[in-house]
Amino acid sequence: MACILQGAYVSSHRQFNDKDGSTPRPCSSVVVRAVMTNLETMKTTLCVPPPRPLKQRTELMSEGNFGRFGGKFVPETLVTCLSQLEAEFKKALHHEVFQEELATALREFVGRETPLYNAQRLSEYYKSKNNGEGPEIYLKREDLNHCGSHKMNNALAQAMIAKRIGKRGVITATGAGQHGLATSAACAKLDLECTVFMSAKDMDRQYSNVKFIKLLGAQVEAVNGSFKDAASDAFRCWVENLENKYFLTGSAVGPHPIPTMVREFQSVIGKETKKQALKKWGGKPDVLIACVGTGSNALGLFHEFIKHEDVRLIGVEAAGLGLKSGKHSSTLTNGEVGVYHGAMSYLLQDEYGQIIQPHSIAAG
Ligand SMILES: Cc1ncc(COP(=O)(O)O)c(C=O)c1O
């Protein structure tokens, strides 16, 4: 199982070099039907934590706070804007017309629902290594969405909200380019201006995404540094244009209501998975596995199952050259609590609370 996570899954996403013009189409979510027989191996190889008790899993203290995490750590200037967003998000959740329009767009523009694909040969491969025993592995094919990733589920829904609150355009930041691509497509559909901030290095590494973003009519702003710096510049640009522009994040990070909103719009992944599992084998999956970058696909897959104690939820972070090497991007496994970009979270930071650059051989 460790090989599945690292070889077919996390690394394949992380190692795409996209200069040849082929857009990466990684698959972010794995659903395992049968109980895995070698969880012990997984624990040691991947530092998989033990299952969390139900009480902890469902502990949401108040809106926007998840235990001690989340919240809204922002200057006064942003409070009105975030409150307006929160009100609009809540309205949209129960607004029949919005929900109807979103459902239609997800079906006809994004191409949902995505298949829950039985990866037969992969399952057989692992069984053949373990006396015929092993998990049935299914892949939730979010890569088949329009523009090639789960990012579209959230980008489209948020762009619809931006339109509803009368914004003229959208500002965003992207690392690997998938979120930038999804956002530019959503903006093209809804006739919104779109500015995508991206580090110059990532632009080079994800050249084909940049090309498509521009073809879709968006403006790309090159930033020195990494995704973190691109996100900061995007934020700065938004703060200067609060009246007309909407900050559309693809990450489940940032001040309330952003993480809740991203989770909500990505939860379509888990809802479909639950329905499809019931239809395919008449039950629930035993284990759900998702890569964790900023957490959006993982939350989208897990949220529907969070109250089901019999379903194990496993998020996989990139361990890079090893957790002890200092060259990794495992913020949850190795980070410390701090406030960054408006919310409390686990961060890779130095003794002075300065953010440490995560190590990644891939874009973002
Ligand atoms: C295809 C794909 N999967 C996963 C991720 C990781 O992000 P998240 O954890 O928000 O799903 C990214 C980030 O860009 C992505 O492009």
The ligand as a Tripos MOL2 file, in Angstrom:
@<TRIPOS>MOLECULE
LIG
   16    16     1     0     0
SMALL
NO_CHARGES

@<TRIPOS>ATOM
      1 C1         -4.4580   18.0690   -9.3580 C.3       1 LIG1
      2 C2         -4.1090   18.5110   -7.9900 C.ar      1 LIG1
      3 N1         -4.3070   17.6480   -6.9600 N.ar      1 LIG1
      4 C3         -4.0180   18.0230   -5.7150 C.ar      1 LIG1
      5 C4         -3.4930   19.2730   -5.4410 C.ar      1 LIG1
      6 C5         -3.1980   19.6140   -4.0240 C.3       1 LIG1
      7 O1         -4.0680   20.6000   -3.5560 O.3       1 LIG1
      8 P1         -5.2650   20.2670   -2.5570 P.3       1 LIG1
      9 O2         -4.6540   19.6080   -1.3570 O.co2     1 LIG1
     10 O3         -5.8690   21.5990   -2.2630 O.co2     1 LIG1
     11 O4         -6.2410   19.3580   -3.2450 O.co2     1 LIG1
     12 C6         -3.2510   20.1830   -6.4630 C.ar      1 LIG1
     13 C7         -2.6870   21.5170   -6.1960 C.2       1 LIG1
     14 O5         -2.4590   22.3120   -7.0510 O.2       1 LIG1
     15 C8         -3.5800   19.7990   -7.7910 C.ar      1 LIG1
     16 O6         -3.3800   20.6370   -8.8180 O.3       1 LIG1
@<TRIPOS>BOND
     1     1     2 1
     2     2     3 ar
     3     2    15 ar
     4     3     4 ar
     5     4     5 ar
     6     5     6 1
     7     5    12 ar
     8     6     7 1
     9     7     8 1
    10     8     9 2
    11     8    10 1
    12     8    11 1
    13    12    13 1
    14    12    15 ar
    15    13    14 2
    16    15    16 1
@<TRIPOS>SUBSTRUCTURE
     1 LIG1         1 GROUP 0 **** ****
